[in-house]
Amino acid sequence: MRVLRLLRQPAPLALWLGQLFSVTGDKLYAMAVLWLVLQLTGSAKLMAAVSVAESVPYVLAGLLGAGLITRARRLRALIRLDLLSAAVVAVVPVSYLLGLRSVPLLVAVAAAASALAALFDPALQAALPDVVAAADLQPIVALTDS
């Protein structure tokens, strides 16, 4: 199986492991933010507002800015985007520990994280030819999408 063969190569393995941890963190963050809004306010409507705040910037940034990242040095841009996204998401626990429990702050963080994800996703796909040979593009796409 070509996908498993790719995991024996350092670059595809590192990319896949990075994506595994990144996507897992993204999903846990999304659940935590919604749970935090519910805990702070008890309002399902505010949970929905945060959820919308995560969706709208993704669409807008995807339409307007995705091409910018794909022209840059792709792998370095991916790393920078993921580190920036981690820093944005880290605002949530830090602000909570400091007693700054604000729904508008959570909405702003959700919107920023969403916009960064909209830039990251197409840049990841554009960077794949830099990681593997053309014959392995389909398997690496399957691997990163899994």
Phi and psi in radians as a Rosetta constraint file:
Dihedral C 1 N 2 CA 2 C 2 CIRCULARHARMONIC -1.146 0.35
Dihedral N 2 CA 2 C 2 N 3 CIRCULARHARMONIC -0.563 0.35
Dihedral C 2 N 3 CA 3 C 3 CIRCULARHARMONIC -1.122 0.35
Dihedral N 3 CA 3 C 3 N 4 CIRCULARHARMONIC -0.797 0.35
Dihedral C 3 N 4 CA 4 C 4 CIRCULARHARMONIC -1.173 0.35
Dihedral N 4 CA 4 C 4 N 5 CIRCULARHARMONIC -0.584 0.35
Dihedral C 4 N 5 CA 5 C 5 CIRCULARHARMONIC -1.103 0.35
Dihedral N 5 CA 5 C 5 N 6 CIRCULARHARMONIC -0.638 0.35
Dihedral C 5 N 6 CA 6 C 6 CIRCULARHARMONIC -1.087 0.35
Dihedral N 6 CA 6 C 6 N 7 CIRCULARHARMONIC -0.582 0.35
Dihedral C 6 N 7 CA 7 C 7 CIRCULARHARMONIC -1.230 0.35
Dihedral N 7 CA 7 C 7 N 8 CIRCULARHARMONIC -0.151 0.35
Dihedral C 7 N 8 CA 8 C 8 CIRCULARHARMONIC -1.534 0.35
Dihedral N 8 CA 8 C 8 N 9 CIRCULARHARMONIC -0.118 0.35
Dihedral C 8 N 9 CA 9 C 9 CIRCULARHARMONIC -1.715 0.35
Dihedral N 9 CA 9 C 9 N 10 CIRCULARHARMONIC 2.422 0.35
Dihedral C 9 N 10 CA 10 C 10 CIRCULARHARMONIC -1.026 0.35
Dihedral N 10 CA 10 C 10 N 11 CIRCULARHARMONIC -0.822 0.35
Dihedral C 10 N 11 CA 11 C 11 CIRCULARHARMONIC -1.151 0.35
Dihedral N 11 CA 11 C 11 N 12 CIRCULARHARMONIC -0.881 0.35
Dihedral C 11 N 12 CA 12 C 12 CIRCULARHARMONIC -1.092 0.35
Dihedral N 12 CA 12 C 12 N 13 CIRCULARHARMONIC -0.631 0.35
Dihedral C 12 N 13 CA 13 C 13 CIRCULARHARMONIC -1.126 0.35
Dihedral N 13 CA 13 C 13 N 14 CIRCULARHARMONIC -0.784 0.35
Dihedral C 13 N 14 CA 14 C 14 CIRCULARHARMONIC -1.098 0.35
Dihedral N 14 CA 14 C 14 N 15 CIRCULARHARMONIC -0.728 0.35
Dihedral C 14 N 15 CA 15 C 15 CIRCULARHARMONIC -1.098 0.35
Dihedral N 15 CA 15 C 15 N 16 CIRCULARHARMONIC -0.797 0.35
Dihedral C 15 N 16 CA 16 C 16 CIRCULARHARMONIC -1.135 0.35
Dihedral N 16 CA 16 C 16 N 17 CIRCULARHARMONIC -0.760 0.35
Dihedral C 16 N 17 CA 17 C 17 CIRCULARHARMONIC -1.128 0.35
Dihedral N 17 CA 17 C 17 N 18 CIRCULARHARMONIC -0.723 0.35
Dihedral C 17 N 18 CA 18 C 18 CIRCULARHARMONIC -1.045 0.35
Dihedral N 18 CA 18 C 18 N 19 CIRCULARHARMONIC -0.762 0.35
Dihedral C 18 N 19 CA 19 C 19 CIRCULARHARMONIC -1.164 0.35
Dihedral N 19 CA 19 C 19 N 20 CIRCULARHARMONIC -0.663 0.35
Dihedral C 19 N 20 CA 20 C 20 CIRCULARHARMONIC -1.024 0.35
Dihedral N 20 CA 20 C 20 N 21 CIRCULARHARMONIC -0.850 0.35
Dihedral C 20 N 21 CA 21 C 21 CIRCULARHARMONIC -1.225 0.35
Dihedral N 21 CA 21 C 21 N 22 CIRCULARHARMONIC -0.686 0.35
Dihedral C 21 N 22 CA 22 C 22 CIRCULARHARMONIC -1.136 0.35
Dihedral N 22 CA 22 C 22 N 23 CIRCULARHARMONIC -0.845 0.35
Dihedral C 22 N 23 CA 23 C 23 CIRCULARHARMONIC -1.181 0.35
Dihedral N 23 CA 23 C 23 N 24 CIRCULARHARMONIC -0.681 0.35
Dihedral C 23 N 24 CA 24 C 24 CIRCULARHARMONIC -1.050 0.35
Dihedral N 24 CA 24 C 24 N 25 CIRCULARHARMONIC -0.793 0.35
Dihedral C 24 N 25 CA 25 C 25 CIRCULARHARMONIC -1.087 0.35
Dihedral N 25 CA 25 C 25 N 26 CIRCULARHARMONIC -0.709 0.35
Dihedral C 25 N 26 CA 26 C 26 CIRCULARHARMONIC -1.068 0.35
Dihedral N 26 CA 26 C 26 N 27 CIRCULARHARMONIC -0.759 0.35
Dihedral C 26 N 27 CA 27 C 27 CIRCULARHARMONIC -1.209 0.35
Dihedral N 27 CA 27 C 27 N 28 CIRCULARHARMONIC -0.726 0.35
Dihedral C 27 N 28 CA 28 C 28 CIRCULARHARMONIC -1.133 0.35
Dihedral N 28 CA 28 C 28 N 29 CIRCULARHARMONIC -0.697 0.35
Dihedral C 28 N 29 CA 29 C 29 CIRCULARHARMONIC -1.058 0.35
Dihedral N 29 CA 29 C 29 N 30 CIRCULARHARMONIC -0.814 0.35
Dihedral C 29 N 30 CA 30 C 30 CIRCULARHARMONIC -1.057 0.35
Dihedral N 30 CA 30 C 30 N 31 CIRCULARHARMONIC -0.750 0.35
Dihedral C 30 N 31 CA 31 C 31 CIRCULARHARMONIC -1.158 0.35
Dihedral N 31 CA 31 C 31 N 32 CIRCULARHARMONIC -0.720 0.35
Dihedral C 31 N 32 CA 32 C 32 CIRCULARHARMONIC -1.136 0.35
Dihedral N 32 CA 32 C 32 N 33 CIRCULARHARMONIC -0.706 0.35
Dihedral C 32 N 33 CA 33 C 33 CIRCULARHARMONIC -1.135 0.35
Dihedral N 33 CA 33 C 33 N 34 CIRCULARHARMONIC -0.769 0.35
Dihedral C 33 N 34 CA 34 C 34 CIRCULARHARMONIC -1.126 0.35
Dihedral N 34 CA 34 C 34 N 35 CIRCULARHARMONIC -0.719 0.35
Dihedral C 34 N 35 CA 35 C 35 CIRCULARHARMONIC -1.111 0.35
Dihedral N 35 CA 35 C 35 N 36 CIRCULARHARMONIC -0.721 0.35
Dihedral C 35 N 36 CA 36 C 36 CIRCULARHARMONIC -1.100 0.35
Dihedral N 36 CA 36 C 36 N 37 CIRCULARHARMONIC -0.734 0.35
Dihedral C 36 N 37 CA 37 C 37 CIRCULARHARMONIC -1.073 0.35
Dihedral N 37 CA 37 C 37 N 38 CIRCULARHARMONIC -0.753 0.35
Dihedral C 37 N 38 CA 38 C 38 CIRCULARHARMONIC -1.112 0.35
Dihedral N 38 CA 38 C 38 N 39 CIRCULARHARMONIC -0.724 0.35
Dihedral C 38 N 39 CA 39 C 39 CIRCULARHARMONIC -1.162 0.35
Dihedral N 39 CA 39 C 39 N 40 CIRCULARHARMONIC -0.674 0.35
Dihedral C 39 N 40 CA 40 C 40 CIRCULARHARMONIC -1.302 0.35
Dihedral N 40 CA 40 C 40 N 41 CIRCULARHARMONIC -0.617 0.35
Dihedral C 40 N 41 CA 41 C 41 CIRCULARHARMONIC -2.072 0.35
Dihedral N 41 CA 41 C 41 N 42 CIRCULARHARMONIC -0.434 0.35
Dihedral C 41 N 42 CA 42 C 42 CIRCULARHARMONIC 1.228 0.35
Dihedral N 42 CA 42 C 42 N 43 CIRCULARHARMONIC 0.211 0.35
Dihedral C 42 N 43 CA 43 C 43 CIRCULARHARMONIC -1.877 0.35
Dihedral N 43 CA 43 C 43 N 44 CIRCULARHARMONIC 2.082 0.35
Dihedral C 43 N 44 CA 44 C 44 CIRCULARHARMONIC -1.211 0.35
Dihedral N 44 CA 44 C 44 N 45 CIRCULARHARMONIC -0.507 0.35
Dihedral C 44 N 45 CA 45 C 45 CIRCULARHARMONIC -1.138 0.35
Dihedral N 45 CA 45 C 45 N 46 CIRCULARHARMONIC -0.707 0.35
Dihedral C 45 N 46 CA 46 C 46 CIRCULARHARMONIC -1.231 0.35
Dihedral N 46 CA 46 C 46 N 47 CIRCULARHARMONIC -0.563 0.35
Dihedral C 46 N 47 CA 47 C 47 CIRCULARHARMONIC -1.063 0.35
Dihedral N 47 CA 47 C 47 N 48 CIRCULARHARMONIC -0.747 0.35
Dihedral C 47 N 48 CA 48 C 48 CIRCULARHARMONIC -1.112 0.35
Dihedral N 48 CA 48 C 48 N 49 CIRCULARHARMONIC -0.669 0.35
Dihedral C 48 N 49 CA 49 C 49 CIRCULARHARMONIC -1.090 0.35
Dihedral N 49 CA 49 C 49 N 50 CIRCULARHARMONIC -0.720 0.35
Dihedral C 49 N 50 CA 50 C 50 CIRCULARHARMONIC -1.161 0.35
Dihedral N 50 CA 50 C 50 N 51 CIRCULARHARMONIC -0.682 0.35
Dihedral C 50 N 51 CA 51 C 51 CIRCULARHARMONIC -1.091 0.35
Dihedral N 51 CA 51 C 51 N 52 CIRCULARHARMONIC -0.737 0.35
Dihedral C 51 N 52 CA 52 C 52 CIRCULARHARMONIC -1.133 0.35
Dihedral N 52 CA 52 C 52 N 53 CIRCULARHARMONIC -0.682 0.35
Dihedral C 52 N 53 CA 53 C 53 CIRCULARHARMONIC -1.094 0.35
Dihedral N 53 CA 53 C 53 N 54 CIRCULARHARMONIC -0.421 0.35
Dihedral C 53 N 54 CA 54 C 54 CIRCULARHARMONIC -1.436 0.35
Dihedral N 54 CA 54 C 54 N 55 CIRCULARHARMONIC -0.471 0.35
Dihedral C 54 N 55 CA 55 C 55 CIRCULARHARMONIC -1.535 0.35
Dihedral N 55 CA 55 C 55 N 56 CIRCULARHARMONIC -0.804 0.35
Dihedral C 55 N 56 CA 56 C 56 CIRCULARHARMONIC -1.077 0.35
Dihedral N 56 CA 56 C 56 N 57 CIRCULARHARMONIC -0.846 0.35
Dihedral C 56 N 57 CA 57 C 57 CIRCULARHARMONIC -1.086 0.35
Dihedral N 57 CA 57 C 57 N 58 CIRCULARHARMONIC -0.534 0.35
Dihedral C 57 N 58 CA 58 C 58 CIRCULARHARMONIC -1.071 0.35
Dihedral N 58 CA 58 C 58 N 59 CIRCULARHARMONIC -0.796 0.35
Dihedral C 58 N 59 CA 59 C 59 CIRCULARHARMONIC -1.164 0.35
Dihedral N 59 CA 59 C 59 N 60 CIRCULARHARMONIC -0.832 0.35
Dihedral C 59 N 60 CA 60 C 60 CIRCULARHARMONIC -1.124 0.35
Dihedral N 60 CA 60 C 60 N 61 CIRCULARHARMONIC -0.824 0.35
Dihedral C 60 N 61 CA 61 C 61 CIRCULARHARMONIC -1.159 0.35
Dihedral N 61 CA 61 C 61 N 62 CIRCULARHARMONIC -0.619 0.35
Dihedral C 61 N 62 CA 62 C 62 CIRCULARHARMONIC -1.110 0.35
Dihedral N 62 CA 62 C 62 N 63 CIRCULARHARMONIC -0.693 0.35
Dihedral C 62 N 63 CA 63 C 63 CIRCULARHARMONIC -1.294 0.35
Dihedral N 63 CA 63 C 63 N 64 CIRCULARHARMONIC -0.681 0.35
Dihedral C 63 N 64 CA 64 C 64 CIRCULARHARMONIC -1.649 0.35
Dihedral N 64 CA 64 C 64 N 65 CIRCULARHARMONIC -0.572 0.35
Dihedral C 64 N 65 CA 65 C 65 CIRCULARHARMONIC -2.131 0.35
Dihedral N 65 CA 65 C 65 N 66 CIRCULARHARMONIC -0.038 0.35
Dihedral C 65 N 66 CA 66 C 66 CIRCULARHARMONIC -1.107 0.35
Dihedral N 66 CA 66 C 66 N 67 CIRCULARHARMONIC -0.612 0.35
Dihedral C 66 N 67 CA 67 C 67 CIRCULARHARMONIC -1.164 0.35
Dihedral N 67 CA 67 C 67 N 68 CIRCULARHARMONIC -0.376 0.35
Dihedral C 67 N 68 CA 68 C 68 CIRCULARHARMONIC -1.147 0.35
Dihedral N 68 CA 68 C 68 N 69 CIRCULARHARMONIC -0.754 0.35
Dihedral C 68 N 69 CA 69 C 69 CIRCULARHARMONIC -1.253 0.35
Dihedral N 69 CA 69 C 69 N 70 CIRCULARHARMONIC -0.633 0.35
Dihedral C 69 N 70 CA 70 C 70 CIRCULARHARMONIC -1.178 0.35
Dihedral N 70 CA 70 C 70 N 71 CIRCULARHARMONIC -0.301 0.35
Dihedral C 70 N 71 CA 71 C 71 CIRCULARHARMONIC -1.499 0.35
Dihedral N 71 CA 71 C 71 N 72 CIRCULARHARMONIC -0.360 0.35
Dihedral C 71 N 72 CA 72 C 72 CIRCULARHARMONIC -1.398 0.35
Dihedral N 72 CA 72 C 72 N 73 CIRCULARHARMONIC -3.101 0.35
Dihedral C 72 N 73 CA 73 C 73 CIRCULARHARMONIC -1.159 0.35
Dihedral N 73 CA 73 C 73 N 74 CIRCULARHARMONIC 1.897 0.35
Dihedral C 73 N 74 CA 74 C 74 CIRCULARHARMONIC -1.115 0.35
Dihedral N 74 CA 74 C 74 N 75 CIRCULARHARMONIC -0.892 0.35
Dihedral C 74 N 75 CA 75 C 75 CIRCULARHARMONIC -1.139 0.35
Dihedral N 75 CA 75 C 75 N 76 CIRCULARHARMONIC -0.728 0.35
Dihedral C 75 N 76 CA 76 C 76 CIRCULARHARMONIC -1.152 0.35
Dihedral N 76 CA 76 C 76 N 77 CIRCULARHARMONIC -0.665 0.35
Dihedral C 76 N 77 CA 77 C 77 CIRCULARHARMONIC -1.102 0.35
Dihedral N 77 CA 77 C 77 N 78 CIRCULARHARMONIC -0.694 0.35
Dihedral C 77 N 78 CA 78 C 78 CIRCULARHARMONIC -1.070 0.35
Dihedral N 78 CA 78 C 78 N 79 CIRCULARHARMONIC -0.795 0.35
Dihedral C 78 N 79 CA 79 C 79 CIRCULARHARMONIC -1.105 0.35
Dihedral N 79 CA 79 C 79 N 80 CIRCULARHARMONIC -0.779 0.35
Dihedral C 79 N 80 CA 80 C 80 CIRCULARHARMONIC -1.101 0.35
Dihedral N 80 CA 80 C 80 N 81 CIRCULARHARMONIC -0.752 0.35
Dihedral C 80 N 81 CA 81 C 81 CIRCULARHARMONIC -1.095 0.35
Dihedral N 81 CA 81 C 81 N 82 CIRCULARHARMONIC -0.732 0.35
Dihedral C 81 N 82 CA 82 C 82 CIRCULARHARMONIC -1.176 0.35
Dihedral N 82 CA 82 C 82 N 83 CIRCULARHARMONIC -0.689 0.35
Dihedral C 82 N 83 CA 83 C 83 CIRCULARHARMONIC -1.162 0.35
Dihedral N 83 CA 83 C 83 N 84 CIRCULARHARMONIC -0.705 0.35
Dihedral C 83 N 84 CA 84 C 84 CIRCULARHARMONIC -1.124 0.35
Dihedral N 84 CA 84 C 84 N 85 CIRCULARHARMONIC -0.713 0.35
Dihedral C 84 N 85 CA 85 C 85 CIRCULARHARMONIC -1.091 0.35
Dihedral N 85 CA 85 C 85 N 86 CIRCULARHARMONIC -0.733 0.35
Dihedral C 85 N 86 CA 86 C 86 CIRCULARHARMONIC -1.086 0.35
Dihedral N 86 CA 86 C 86 N 87 CIRCULARHARMONIC -0.700 0.35
Dihedral C 86 N 87 CA 87 C 87 CIRCULARHARMONIC -1.141 0.35
Dihedral N 87 CA 87 C 87 N 88 CIRCULARHARMONIC -0.702 0.35
Dihedral C 87 N 88 CA 88 C 88 CIRCULARHARMONIC -1.110 0.35
Dihedral N 88 CA 88 C 88 N 89 CIRCULARHARMONIC -0.808 0.35
Dihedral C 88 N 89 CA 89 C 89 CIRCULARHARMONIC -1.152 0.35
Dihedral N 89 CA 89 C 89 N 90 CIRCULARHARMONIC -0.565 0.35
Dihedral C 89 N 90 CA 90 C 90 CIRCULARHARMONIC -1.131 0.35
Dihedral N 90 CA 90 C 90 N 91 CIRCULARHARMONIC -0.306 0.35
Dihedral C 90 N 91 CA 91 C 91 CIRCULARHARMONIC -1.046 0.35
Dihedral N 91 CA 91 C 91 N 92 CIRCULARHARMONIC -0.598 0.35
Dihedral C 91 N 92 CA 92 C 92 CIRCULARHARMONIC -1.097 0.35
Dihedral N 92 CA 92 C 92 N 93 CIRCULARHARMONIC -1.005 0.35
Dihedral C 92 N 93 CA 93 C 93 CIRCULARHARMONIC -1.169 0.35
Dihedral N 93 CA 93 C 93 N 94 CIRCULARHARMONIC -0.613 0.35
Dihedral C 93 N 94 CA 94 C 94 CIRCULARHARMONIC -1.129 0.35
Dihedral N 94 CA 94 C 94 N 95 CIRCULARHARMONIC -0.792 0.35
Dihedral C 94 N 95 CA 95 C 95 CIRCULARHARMONIC -1.144 0.35
Dihedral N 95 CA 95 C 95 N 96 CIRCULARHARMONIC -0.631 0.35
Dihedral C 95 N 96 CA 96 C 96 CIRCULARHARMONIC -1.109 0.35
Dihedral N 96 CA 96 C 96 N 97 CIRCULARHARMONIC -0.795 0.35
Dihedral C 96 N 97 CA 97 C 97 CIRCULARHARMONIC -1.144 0.35
Dihedral N 97 CA 97 C 97 N 98 CIRCULARHARMONIC -0.501 0.35
Dihedral C 97 N 98 CA 98 C 98 CIRCULARHARMONIC -1.476 0.35
Dihedral N 98 CA 98 C 98 N 99 CIRCULARHARMONIC -0.004 0.35
Dihedral C 98 N 99 CA 99 C 99 CIRCULARHARMONIC 1.478 0.35
Dihedral N 99 CA 99 C 99 N 100 CIRCULARHARMONIC 0.164 0.35
Dihedral C 99 N 100 CA 100 C 100 CIRCULARHARMONIC -1.606 0.35
Dihedral N 100 CA 100 C 100 N 101 CIRCULARHARMONIC 1.471 0.35
Dihedral C 100 N 101 CA 101 C 101 CIRCULARHARMONIC -1.838 0.35
Dihedral N 101 CA 101 C 101 N 102 CIRCULARHARMONIC 1.532 0.35
Dihedral C 101 N 102 CA 102 C 102 CIRCULARHARMONIC -2.180 0.35
Dihedral N 102 CA 102 C 102 N 103 CIRCULARHARMONIC 2.222 0.35
Dihedral C 102 N 103 CA 103 C 103 CIRCULARHARMONIC -1.145 0.35
Dihedral N 103 CA 103 C 103 N 104 CIRCULARHARMONIC -0.722 0.35
Dihedral C 103 N 104 CA 104 C 104 CIRCULARHARMONIC -1.030 0.35
Dihedral N 104 CA 104 C 104 N 105 CIRCULARHARMONIC -0.617 0.35
Dihedral C 104 N 105 CA 105 C 105 CIRCULARHARMONIC -1.128 0.35
Dihedral N 105 CA 105 C 105 N 106 CIRCULARHARMONIC -0.741 0.35
Dihedral C 105 N 106 CA 106 C 106 CIRCULARHARMONIC -1.104 0.35
Dihedral N 106 CA 106 C 106 N 107 CIRCULARHARMONIC -0.667 0.35
Dihedral C 106 N 107 CA 107 C 107 CIRCULARHARMONIC -1.119 0.35
Dihedral N 107 CA 107 C 107 N 108 CIRCULARHARMONIC -0.768 0.35
Dihedral C 107 N 108 CA 108 C 108 CIRCULARHARMONIC -1.103 0.35
Dihedral N 108 CA 108 C 108 N 109 CIRCULARHARMONIC -0.750 0.35
Dihedral C 108 N 109 CA 109 C 109 CIRCULARHARMONIC -1.121 0.35
Dihedral N 109 CA 109 C 109 N 110 CIRCULARHARMONIC -0.764 0.35
Dihedral C 109 N 110 CA 110 C 110 CIRCULARHARMONIC -1.061 0.35
Dihedral N 110 CA 110 C 110 N 111 CIRCULARHARMONIC -0.737 0.35
Dihedral C 110 N 111 CA 111 C 111 CIRCULARHARMONIC -1.153 0.35
Dihedral N 111 CA 111 C 111 N 112 CIRCULARHARMONIC -0.759 0.35
Dihedral C 111 N 112 CA 112 C 112 CIRCULARHARMONIC -1.135 0.35
Dihedral N 112 CA 112 C 112 N 113 CIRCULARHARMONIC -0.783 0.35
Dihedral C 112 N 113 CA 113 C 113 CIRCULARHARMONIC -1.086 0.35
Dihedral N 113 CA 113 C 113 N 114 CIRCULARHARMONIC -0.678 0.35
Dihedral C 113 N 114 CA 114 C 114 CIRCULARHARMONIC -1.143 0.35
Dihedral N 114 CA 114 C 114 N 115 CIRCULARHARMONIC -0.765 0.35
Dihedral C 114 N 115 CA 115 C 115 CIRCULARHARMONIC -1.102 0.35
Dihedral N 115 CA 115 C 115 N 116 CIRCULARHARMONIC -0.702 0.35
Dihedral C 115 N 116 CA 116 C 116 CIRCULARHARMONIC -1.134 0.35
Dihedral N 116 CA 116 C 116 N 117 CIRCULARHARMONIC -0.688 0.35
Dihedral C 116 N 117 CA 117 C 117 CIRCULARHARMONIC -1.108 0.35
Dihedral N 117 CA 117 C 117 N 118 CIRCULARHARMONIC -0.629 0.35
Dihedral C 117 N 118 CA 118 C 118 CIRCULARHARMONIC -1.156 0.35
Dihedral N 118 CA 118 C 118 N 119 CIRCULARHARMONIC -0.512 0.35
Dihedral C 118 N 119 CA 119 C 119 CIRCULARHARMONIC -1.400 0.35
Dihedral N 119 CA 119 C 119 N 120 CIRCULARHARMONIC -0.623 0.35
Dihedral C 119 N 120 CA 120 C 120 CIRCULARHARMONIC -1.195 0.35
Dihedral N 120 CA 120 C 120 N 121 CIRCULARHARMONIC -0.799 0.35
Dihedral C 120 N 121 CA 121 C 121 CIRCULARHARMONIC -1.023 0.35
Dihedral N 121 CA 121 C 121 N 122 CIRCULARHARMONIC -0.880 0.35
Dihedral C 121 N 122 CA 122 C 122 CIRCULARHARMONIC -1.221 0.35
Dihedral N 122 CA 122 C 122 N 123 CIRCULARHARMONIC -0.520 0.35
Dihedral C 122 N 123 CA 123 C 123 CIRCULARHARMONIC -1.141 0.35
Dihedral N 123 CA 123 C 123 N 124 CIRCULARHARMONIC -0.627 0.35
Dihedral C 123 N 124 CA 124 C 124 CIRCULARHARMONIC -1.076 0.35
Dihedral N 124 CA 124 C 124 N 125 CIRCULARHARMONIC -0.845 0.35
Dihedral C 124 N 125 CA 125 C 125 CIRCULARHARMONIC -1.087 0.35
Dihedral N 125 CA 125 C 125 N 126 CIRCULARHARMONIC -0.678 0.35
Dihedral C 125 N 126 CA 126 C 126 CIRCULARHARMONIC -1.214 0.35
Dihedral N 126 CA 126 C 126 N 127 CIRCULARHARMONIC -0.455 0.35
Dihedral C 126 N 127 CA 127 C 127 CIRCULARHARMONIC -1.433 0.35
Dihedral N 127 CA 127 C 127 N 128 CIRCULARHARMONIC -0.282 0.35
Dihedral C 127 N 128 CA 128 C 128 CIRCULARHARMONIC -1.018 0.35
Dihedral N 128 CA 128 C 128 N 129 CIRCULARHARMONIC -0.658 0.35
Dihedral C 128 N 129 CA 129 C 129 CIRCULARHARMONIC -1.101 0.35
Dihedral N 129 CA 129 C 129 N 130 CIRCULARHARMONIC -0.345 0.35
Dihedral C 129 N 130 CA 130 C 130 CIRCULARHARMONIC -1.376 0.35
Dihedral N 130 CA 130 C 130 N 131 CIRCULARHARMONIC -0.266 0.35
Dihedral C 130 N 131 CA 131 C 131 CIRCULARHARMONIC -1.727 0.35
Dihedral N 131 CA 131 C 131 N 132 CIRCULARHARMONIC -0.667 0.35
Dihedral C 131 N 132 CA 132 C 132 CIRCULARHARMONIC -2.305 0.35
Dihedral N 132 CA 132 C 132 N 133 CIRCULARHARMONIC 2.896 0.35
Dihedral C 132 N 133 CA 133 C 133 CIRCULARHARMONIC -1.224 0.35
Dihedral N 133 CA 133 C 133 N 134 CIRCULARHARMONIC 2.795 0.35
Dihedral C 133 N 134 CA 134 C 134 CIRCULARHARMONIC -0.980 0.35
Dihedral N 134 CA 134 C 134 N 135 CIRCULARHARMONIC -0.631 0.35
Dihedral C 134 N 135 CA 135 C 135 CIRCULARHARMONIC -1.163 0.35
Dihedral N 135 CA 135 C 135 N 136 CIRCULARHARMONIC -0.371 0.35
Dihedral C 135 N 136 CA 136 C 136 CIRCULARHARMONIC -1.769 0.35
Dihedral N 136 CA 136 C 136 N 137 CIRCULARHARMONIC 0.171 0.35
Dihedral C 136 N 137 CA 137 C 137 CIRCULARHARMONIC -1.115 0.35
Dihedral N 137 CA 137 C 137 N 138 CIRCULARHARMONIC -0.800 0.35
Dihedral C 137 N 138 CA 138 C 138 CIRCULARHARMONIC -1.069 0.35
Dihedral N 138 CA 138 C 138 N 139 CIRCULARHARMONIC -0.811 0.35
Dihedral C 138 N 139 CA 139 C 139 CIRCULARHARMONIC -1.119 0.35
Dihedral N 139 CA 139 C 139 N 140 CIRCULARHARMONIC -0.631 0.35
Dihedral C 139 N 140 CA 140 C 140 CIRCULARHARMONIC -1.248 0.35
Dihedral N 140 CA 140 C 140 N 141 CIRCULARHARMONIC -0.584 0.35
Dihedral C 140 N 141 CA 141 C 141 CIRCULARHARMONIC -1.100 0.35
Dihedral N 141 CA 141 C 141 N 142 CIRCULARHARMONIC -0.791 0.35
Dihedral C 141 N 142 CA 142 C 142 CIRCULARHARMONIC -1.064 0.35
Dihedral N 142 CA 142 C 142 N 143 CIRCULARHARMONIC -0.691 0.35
Dihedral C 142 N 143 CA 143 C 143 CIRCULARHARMONIC -1.165 0.35
Dihedral N 143 CA 143 C 143 N 144 CIRCULARHARMONIC -0.803 0.35
Dihedral C 143 N 144 CA 144 C 144 CIRCULARHARMONIC -1.228 0.35
Dihedral N 144 CA 144 C 144 N 145 CIRCULARHARMONIC -0.535 0.35
Dihedral C 144 N 145 CA 145 C 145 CIRCULARHARMONIC -1.327 0.35
Dihedral N 145 CA 145 C 145 N 146 CIRCULARHARMONIC -0.340 0.35
